[in-house]
């Protein structure tokens, strides 16, 4: 028993040490370059573009994920298991493959050409960054919200409907407030993942300085040119954002369902 416990603790501590040393190495070398990042027009552009695209794509994920999650959690639809598996495909694909799928769809098909003719271009554009982030991150948010809705007793919605609320009213009055913490936690994680998305963005939007240069793309470009100071600054910023994101997630996501709102 003692040997088993000691082995588990040892492995846990070993992995923790490995992660801390790996991340700490970047932070130690990168933190001195943060002041440089605040004066570099390129890094400022990358930070602004990363924040803009990640916020927009996260908001789009939320708008789409809520009705899909409710549909999967509350309705019995024909082929529902197949629907769930299809929605999860981007979650299991390598991001580079997701980017290739989007590139072919919007770059070579009639749909892509029609949209481009209407002025809606996704290939090698900022819109492409947002679309790539949306495509990759939507399934995970749907999964989080679906589980949260399933944990809310459906009888609470029935009670609200007996009091005169419509199905939509019961959702907004009862279910939505009860999963508020789950929504916030899901949004934080989705935003953090969108901020660091690289593979799909690279394939669809490309890597052009001062055009489609997000922080991960900036790391890629600076690695290719050997600009280690800019690379370390970008990497450190992303690590700091990741740490803050996890702290917020733990604080928000750990809260239990709140009490039933007054009807």
C-alpha positions as CSV (number, residue, x, y, z in Angstrom):
1,X,0.0,0.0,0.0
2,X,2.7,2.5,1.0
3,X,4.8,1.5,-2.1
4,X,1.8,2.0,-4.4
5,X,1.0,5.4,-2.9
6,X,4.7,6.5,-3.1
7,X,4.9,5.4,-6.7
8,X,1.8,7.4,-7.6
9,X,3.1,10.5,-5.8
10,X,6.5,10.1,-7.4
11,X,5.1,9.9,-10.9
12,X,2.8,12.9,-10.3
13,X,5.7,15.0,-8.9
14,X,7.9,14.0,-11.8
15,X,5.4,15.1,-14.4
16,X,4.7,18.4,-12.5
17,X,8.5,19.1,-12.4
18,X,8.8,18.3,-16.1
19,X,6.0,20.8,-17.0
20,X,7.3,23.5,-14.6
21,X,10.8,23.2,-15.9
22,X,9.8,23.3,-19.6
23,X,7.4,26.3,-19.1
24,X,9.7,28.0,-16.7
25,X,12.6,27.9,-19.1
26,X,10.6,29.9,-21.6
27,X,9.4,32.4,-18.9
28,X,12.9,33.0,-17.5
29,X,14.3,33.7,-20.9
30,X,11.2,35.5,-22.3
31,X,10.2,37.8,-19.5
32,X,13.1,40.2,-20.1
33,X,11.9,40.6,-23.7
34,X,8.4,41.7,-22.7
35,X,9.4,45.4,-22.6
36,X,10.7,44.9,-26.2
37,X,7.3,43.6,-27.2
38,X,5.6,46.7,-26.0
39,X,7.7,48.8,-28.4
40,X,7.6,46.5,-31.4
41,X,5.0,47.5,-34.0
42,X,4.9,43.9,-35.3
43,X,4.3,42.3,-31.9
44,X,1.7,45.0,-31.0
45,X,-0.1,44.2,-34.3
46,X,0.0,40.4,-33.5
47,X,-1.3,40.9,-30.0
48,X,-4.2,43.2,-31.3
49,X,-5.1,40.8,-34.1
50,X,-5.0,37.8,-31.8
51,X,-7.3,39.5,-29.3
52,X,-9.7,40.7,-31.9
53,X,-10.0,37.4,-33.8
54,X,-10.2,35.3,-30.7
55,X,-12.9,37.4,-29.1
56,X,-15.0,37.4,-32.3
57,X,-14.6,33.7,-32.9
58,X,-15.4,32.9,-29.2
59,X,-18.6,35.0,-29.4
60,X,-19.6,33.2,-32.6
61,X,-18.9,29.8,-30.9
62,X,-21.2,30.8,-28.0
63,X,-24.0,31.9,-30.2
64,X,-23.9,28.7,-32.2
65,X,-23.1,26.3,-29.4
66,X,-26.0,27.1,-27.1
67,X,-28.8,26.1,-29.4
68,X,-26.9,23.0,-30.6
69,X,-26.1,21.9,-27.1
70,X,-29.7,22.4,-26.0
71,X,-30.9,20.5,-29.1
72,X,-28.6,17.5,-28.3
73,X,-29.4,17.5,-24.6
74,X,-33.2,17.9,-24.7
75,X,-34.5,16.5,-28.0
76,X,-34.6,12.9,-29.2
77,X,-33.7,13.2,-32.9
78,X,-33.3,10.5,-35.5
79,X,-29.6,9.7,-36.0
80,X,-28.7,11.8,-33.0
81,X,-25.6,9.7,-32.2
82,X,-24.4,10.2,-35.7
83,X,-25.0,14.0,-35.4
84,X,-22.9,14.1,-32.2
85,X,-20.1,12.2,-33.9
86,X,-20.1,14.5,-36.9
87,X,-20.0,17.6,-34.7
88,X,-17.0,16.2,-32.9
89,X,-15.0,15.5,-36.0
90,X,-13.1,18.9,-35.8
91,X,-12.3,18.1,-32.2
92,X,-10.4,14.9,-33.2
93,X,-8.8,16.2,-36.4
94,X,-5.3,17.6,-36.3
95,X,-5.7,21.4,-36.6
96,X,-3.6,21.4,-39.8
97,X,-6.1,18.9,-41.4
98,X,-9.0,21.1,-40.3
99,X,-7.2,24.0,-42.0
100,X,-6.8,22.0,-45.2
101,X,-10.5,21.1,-45.2
102,X,-11.4,24.8,-44.9
103,X,-8.9,25.9,-47.5
104,X,-10.3,23.5,-50.1
105,X,-13.9,24.3,-49.2
106,X,-13.5,28.1,-49.4
107,X,-10.7,28.2,-52.0
108,X,-11.6,25.7,-54.7
109,X,-15.3,24.9,-54.5
110,X,-18.2,26.7,-56.1
111,X,-19.3,27.8,-52.6
112,X,-16.0,29.5,-51.9
113,X,-15.9,31.2,-55.3
114,X,-19.5,32.4,-54.9
115,X,-18.7,33.9,-51.4
116,X,-15.5,35.5,-52.8
117,X,-17.5,37.0,-55.6
118,X,-19.8,38.6,-52.9
119,X,-16.8,40.0,-51.1
120,X,-16.6,37.4,-48.4
121,X,-13.1,36.0,-48.6
122,X,-11.6,33.5,-46.1
123,X,-8.4,32.4,-47.8
124,X,-5.4,34.5,-46.6
125,X,-7.6,37.0,-44.8
126,X,-8.4,38.0,-41.2
127,X,-11.9,36.5,-41.8
128,X,-10.1,33.2,-42.4
129,X,-8.4,33.4,-39.0
130,X,-11.8,33.8,-37.3
131,X,-13.3,31.0,-39.3
132,X,-10.4,28.6,-38.5
133,X,-10.7,29.4,-34.8
134,X,-14.4,28.9,-34.9
135,X,-14.2,25.6,-36.7
136,X,-11.6,24.1,-34.4
137,X,-13.1,25.3,-31.1
138,X,-16.8,25.0,-31.6
139,X,-17.1,21.2,-30.8
140,X,-15.4,21.5,-27.4
141,X,-17.8,24.3,-26.3
142,X,-20.8,22.3,-27.5
143,X,-19.6,19.4,-25.5
144,X,-19.2,21.5,-22.3
145,X,-22.6,23.1,-22.7
146,X,-24.4,19.9,-23.6
147,X,-23.1,18.2,-20.4
148,X,-24.1,21.3,-18.3
149,X,-27.6,21.3,-19.7
150,X,-28.0,17.6,-19.1
151,X,-27.1,18.2,-15.5
152,X,-30.1,20.5,-15.1
153,X,-33.2,18.7,-14.1
154,X,-35.6,19.0,-17.0
155,X,-38.5,19.0,-14.5
156,X,-37.5,22.6,-13.5
157,X,-38.3,23.7,-17.1
158,X,-41.6,21.8,-16.9
159,X,-42.5,23.7,-13.7
160,X,-41.7,27.0,-15.4
161,X,-43.9,26.1,-18.3
162,X,-46.8,25.3,-16.0
163,X,-46.4,28.9,-14.7
164,X,-46.9,30.3,-18.2
165,X,-43.5,30.4,-19.7
166,X,-42.9,29.2,-23.2
167,X,-40.2,26.6,-23.9
168,X,-37.8,29.4,-24.8
169,X,-38.8,31.4,-21.8
170,X,-38.2,28.4,-19.5
171,X,-34.7,28.0,-21.0
172,X,-33.8,31.6,-20.6
173,X,-35.4,31.9,-17.1
174,X,-34.3,28.6,-15.6
175,X,-31.7,26.6,-17.5
176,X,-29.5,29.5,-18.7
177,X,-29.0,31.0,-15.3
178,X,-28.2,27.6,-13.8
179,X,-25.4,26.9,-16.3
180,X,-24.0,30.4,-16.2
181,X,-20.7,29.3,-14.5
182,X,-20.3,26.5,-17.1
183,X,-20.8,29.0,-19.9
184,X,-18.2,31.3,-18.4
185,X,-15.7,28.5,-17.9
186,X,-16.3,27.2,-21.4
187,X,-15.9,30.7,-22.9
188,X,-12.6,31.2,-21.0
189,X,-11.2,27.9,-22.3
190,X,-12.5,28.5,-25.8
191,X,-11.0,32.0,-25.9
192,X,-7.7,30.7,-24.7
193,X,-7.6,27.9,-27.3
194,X,-8.6,30.4,-30.1
195,X,-5.8,32.7,-29.0
196,X,-3.3,30.0,-29.4
197,X,-4.7,28.3,-32.6
198,X,-1.9,27.9,-35.2
199,X,-2.3,24.9,-37.6
200,X,-5.8,25.7,-39.0
201,X,-5.0,29.4,-39.1
202,X,-1.8,28.8,-41.0
203,X,-3.4,26.6,-43.6
204,X,-6.4,28.9,-44.3
205,X,-5.2,32.4,-43.6
206,X,-1.5,32.0,-44.2
207,X,1.4,33.7,-42.5
208,X,1.8,37.2,-43.7
209,X,3.4,39.8,-41.5
210,X,1.1,42.7,-40.6
211,X,-1.9,41.0,-42.2
212,X,-2.6,37.6,-40.8
213,X,0.1,37.6,-38.1
214,X,-1.4,36.4,-34.8
215,X,0.8,35.6,-31.9
216,X,1.3,31.9,-32.8
217,X,2.0,32.9,-36.4
218,X,4.5,35.5,-35.1
219,X,6.3,32.7,-33.3
220,X,6.4,30.7,-36.5
221,X,7.7,33.6,-38.6
222,X,10.3,34.7,-36.1
223,X,11.6,31.1,-35.7
224,X,12.0,30.9,-39.5
225,X,14.0,34.2,-39.5
226,X,15.9,33.5,-36.3
227,X,14.6,36.5,-34.4
228,X,14.8,34.9,-31.0
229,X,13.9,38.0,-29.0
230,X,10.6,38.5,-30.7
231,X,9.9,34.7,-30.6
232,X,10.6,34.6,-26.8
233,X,8.4,37.6,-26.2
234,X,5.5,36.1,-28.2
235,X,5.8,32.7,-26.5
236,X,6.0,34.3,-23.0
237,X,2.9,36.4,-23.7
238,X,0.9,33.3,-24.7
239,X,2.1,31.3,-21.7
240,X,1.1,34.1,-19.3
241,X,-2.3,34.3,-21.0
242,X,-2.7,30.5,-20.7
243,X,-1.8,30.6,-17.0
244,X,-4.3,33.4,-16.3
245,X,-6.9,31.6,-18.4
246,X,-6.5,28.4,-16.3
247,X,-6.7,30.4,-13.1
248,X,-10.0,32.0,-14.2
249,X,-11.4,28.7,-15.4
250,X,-10.6,27.0,-12.0
251,X,-12.2,29.9,-10.1
252,X,-15.3,30.1,-12.3
253,X,-15.8,26.5,-13.4
254,X,-15.4,25.0,-9.9
255,X,-18.6,26.7,-8.7
256,X,-21.7,24.5,-8.3
257,X,-25.0,25.3,-9.9
258,X,-26.5,28.3,-8.4
259,X,-29.9,28.2,-6.8
260,X,-33.0,28.2,-8.9
261,X,-33.9,31.8,-9.9
262,X,-37.2,33.2,-8.8
263,X,-39.9,32.5,-11.4
